Amino acid sequence: MDRTRRPRGEHGAAAVEFAFIMLPLLAIVFGIMQYGFYFWSMQGGADTARYAARLASVGSAASCGDFRTQVADSLGSISSDPTEVYVTRDYVGTGAVGSVGSTVTVTVEFRSYDLNLPYVPFIDDGKVTSRASARVDFAPAASYSGCVRAKP
């Protein structure tokens, strides 16, 4: 046996194993972050839709433009692009549009933050749609019209 020759070590094996484990682990961590952003946006969108339905039911912001601006502003940092927020307001019921006792339905659509990860699919391309309804409690003298889907 030759005593000058040393046995082979496993010095590089730990680095290779670390690389094999780290790539899927990072994909999982960033995927959790991506879906966390999406679910945060869904929760915030539902809260904004309820807020908008309440605004519409108590007679605040009579014009569609004012209403959309208030709703878009209430989203804050939830939307990835504040200029791409769509708000719809529809009144359903008997009598005049927007009269006391009718129902108002508000729909809010916007995009969630997207980390653009290549191997993590994103739900509905990040589009969040939230809808809420409320009974109209107060209607000023001028009746409101529904607001078609549009940006503020």
C-alpha positions in Angstrom: 0.0 0.0 0.0 1.3 3.4 -0.9 1.4 5.7 2.1 1.9 8.9 0.1 -1.5 8.7 -1.5 -4.3 10.2 0.6 -7.8 8.8 0.6 -10.4 10.8 -1.4 -12.5 13.1 0.7 -16.0 14.4 0.3 -15.3 18.1 0.5 -17.4 19.2 -2.4 -20.4 16.8 -1.8 -22.0 19.1 0.8 -22.0 22.0 -1.7 -23.6 19.9 -4.5 -26.2 18.6 -2.1 -26.9 22.1 -0.9 -27.4 23.3 -4.5 -29.8 20.4 -5.2 -31.9 21.1 -2.2 -31.8 24.9 -2.4 -33.4 25.4 -5.8 -36.7 23.6 -5.0 -36.7 25.2 -1.6 -36.4 28.7 -3.1 -39.2 27.9 -5.6 -41.4 26.9 -2.7 -40.5 30.0 -0.6 -41.1 32.4 -3.5 -44.3 30.5 -4.5 -45.6 31.0 -0.9 -44.8 34.7 -1.2 -46.6 35.0 -4.6 -49.7 33.3 -3.3 -49.5 35.3 -0.1 -49.7 38.5 -2.2 -52.6 37.1 -4.1 -54.6 36.1 -1.0 -53.8 39.5 0.6 -55.2 41.2 -2.5 -58.3 39.0 -2.4 -58.9 39.9 1.2 -58.3 43.6 0.6 -60.6 43.5 -2.5 -63.4 41.9 -0.6 -63.0 44.6 2.1 -63.0 47.3 -0.6 -66.1 45.9 -2.3 -68.0 45.9 1.1 -66.9 49.5 1.7 -68.0 50.5 -1.8 -71.4 48.8 -1.3 -71.8 50.7 1.9 -70.9 54.0 0.2 -73.5 53.3 -2.5 -76.2 52.3 0.0 -76.0 55.4 2.1 -76.0 57.8 -0.8 -72.3 58.9 -0.8 -70.6 59.9 -4.1 -73.6 60.3 -6.4 -71.7 60.6 -9.6 -70.0 57.5 -11.1 -66.6 59.3 -11.4 -66.5 60.4 -7.8 -67.6 56.9 -6.7 -64.9 55.1 -8.7 -62.3 57.5 -7.4 -63.2 56.9 -3.8 -63.2 53.1 -4.3 -59.9 53.1 -6.2 -58.3 55.3 -3.5 -59.5 52.9 -0.8 -57.6 50.1 -2.4 -54.3 51.8 -1.5 -51.3 49.6 -2.1 -53.3 46.4 -2.6 -53.4 46.8 -6.4 -50.3 46.5 -8.4 -51.5 49.2 -10.9 -53.9 51.8 -9.5 -54.8 53.0 -13.0 -56.2 49.5 -13.8 -59.0 49.4 -11.2 -62.5 48.7 -12.6 -65.6 49.5 -10.6 -69.2 48.7 -11.4 -72.3 49.8 -9.5 -75.7 48.3 -10.2 -79.1 49.0 -8.6 -81.8 46.3 -8.6 -85.2 46.7 -7.1 -88.6 48.2 -7.4 -89.3 51.9 -8.0 -86.7 54.4 -9.0 -83.1 53.4 -9.5 -81.3 53.8 -6.3 -84.5 54.2 -4.2 -84.7 53.1 -0.6 -85.2 49.4 -0.3 -83.5 48.5 -3.6 -80.3 46.6 -3.6 -76.9 47.9 -4.8 -74.2 45.5 -6.1 -70.7 46.7 -6.4 -68.0 44.9 -8.3 -64.3 45.8 -8.0 -61.7 44.3 -10.4 -57.9 44.9 -10.2 -54.6 43.1 -10.5 -52.6 41.6 -7.7 -48.8 41.9 -7.4 -47.0 39.4 -9.7 -43.5 38.3 -8.9 -43.3 36.8 -12.5 -41.8 33.6 -11.3 -41.2 31.2 -14.3 -42.1 27.9 -12.6 -44.9 29.2 -10.3 -48.3 29.5 -12.0 -50.4 32.4 -11.0 -54.2 32.2 -10.3 -56.2 33.9 -13.1 -53.1 35.9 -14.2 -53.4 37.9 -10.9 -56.8 39.3 -11.6 -58.9 39.8 -8.4 -62.7 40.3 -8.7 -64.7 41.1 -5.6 -68.5 41.7 -5.4 -70.6 42.9 -2.5 -74.3 43.9 -2.1 -76.1 46.1 0.3 -79.7 47.4 0.8 -80.1 51.1 -0.1 -80.8 52.9 3.2 -80.7 56.5 2.0 -81.5 58.1 -1.4 -81.2 61.8 -1.9 -83.7 63.6 -4.1 -81.7 62.8 -7.2 -81.8 59.1 -8.0 -78.5 57.4 -9.0 -77.8 55.5 -12.1 -75.8 52.4 -12.3 -72.1 52.7 -13.2 -70.9 50.5 -16.0 -67.5 48.8 -15.8 -64.9 51.5 -16.2 -61.7 53.0 -14.7 -61.8 56.0 -12.3 
